[in-house]
Amino acid sequence: MEKGDSKMNRPYIICHMVTSIDGKVTGDFLFTPECAEATDIYYRINRERRTDGFICGRVTMEGSFTGGFYPDLSRYEPVRCGAGIKTDHIAL
């Protein structure tokens, strides 16, 4: 590619997933004997690709990467706006 080529800096993204027939991406089905081969293949491919990045949601991250550790946040008050509803904070 030439230096001015607009495709030069674009990432190459692969959506690599295991899903149930009804479209679930997580759940008890992942631990059934019928799904064992599919999940083994999924993780093998994930390891072999040796990617520069990995994207997953909060629930997957908590379940897969914390080793079951959940910090005790009970001493902190929840952040609430005037109506008592949690909102996004946008720093300006």
C-alpha positions in Angstrom: 0.0 0.0 0.0 1.1 3.5 -0.7 1.5 6.0 2.1 -1.5 8.1 1.1 -3.8 5.0 0.8 -6.9 5.5 3.0 -7.0 1.8 3.8 -3.5 1.7 5.2 -4.4 2.4 8.8 -7.7 0.6 9.0 -7.9 -2.4 11.4 -8.7 -5.8 10.2 -11.7 -7.0 12.3 -13.0 -10.6 12.6 -16.2 -11.3 14.5 -15.4 -14.7 16.1 -18.3 -16.1 18.2 -20.0 -19.2 19.5 -23.8 -18.9 19.6 -26.7 -21.2 20.4 -29.3 -21.9 17.8 -31.6 -19.2 19.3 -28.8 -16.6 19.1 -27.5 -16.6 22.7 -23.8 -15.8 23.0 -23.5 -16.9 26.6 -25.3 -19.3 29.0 -25.5 -22.7 30.4 -25.4 -24.3 26.9 -21.7 -23.5 26.7 -21.1 -26.1 29.4 -23.1 -29.0 27.9 -21.4 -32.0 26.4 -23.0 -31.2 23.1 -21.2 -27.9 23.0 -17.8 -29.0 24.2 -16.2 -29.5 20.8 -17.5 -26.2 19.5 -16.1 -24.3 22.5 -12.8 -26.1 22.3 -12.5 -25.1 18.6 -13.5 -21.5 19.5 -10.8 -21.1 22.1 -8.1 -22.9 20.0 -8.8 -20.5 17.1 -8.7 -17.5 19.5 -5.3 -18.6 20.9 -3.8 -19.4 17.4 -4.8 -16.0 15.8 -2.6 -14.2 18.3 -4.5 -10.9 17.7 -3.5 -7.5 18.9 -6.9 -6.9 20.6 -9.9 -8.6 22.0 -13.4 -7.0 22.5 -16.1 -8.4 24.8 -18.9 -7.0 26.9 -18.9 -6.3 30.6 -20.6 -9.6 31.6 -18.2 -11.7 29.5 -15.3 -9.8 30.9 -16.4 -10.3 34.5 -17.1 -14.0 34.0 -14.0 -14.9 31.9 -11.2 -12.6 33.2 -11.7 -11.8 36.9 -11.3 -15.4 38.2 -14.4 -14.8 40.2 -13.0 -11.7 42.0 -15.6 -9.1 42.7 -14.4 -6.1 44.7 -16.5 -5.0 47.7 -17.9 -1.6 46.6 -20.4 -1.4 49.5 -18.7 1.6 51.1 -19.3 3.7 48.0 -22.5 5.5 47.3 -24.1 5.0 43.8 -23.8 8.0 41.4 -27.3 9.4 40.7 -28.6 12.4 38.9 -31.4 14.6 40.3 -34.2 12.1 39.4 -32.3 9.2 41.0 -31.5 7.5 37.7 -28.0 6.5 36.8 -26.8 8.4 33.7 -23.6 8.6 31.5 -21.1 11.2 32.5 -19.6 13.1 29.7 -16.4 15.1 30.7 -16.0 18.3 28.8 
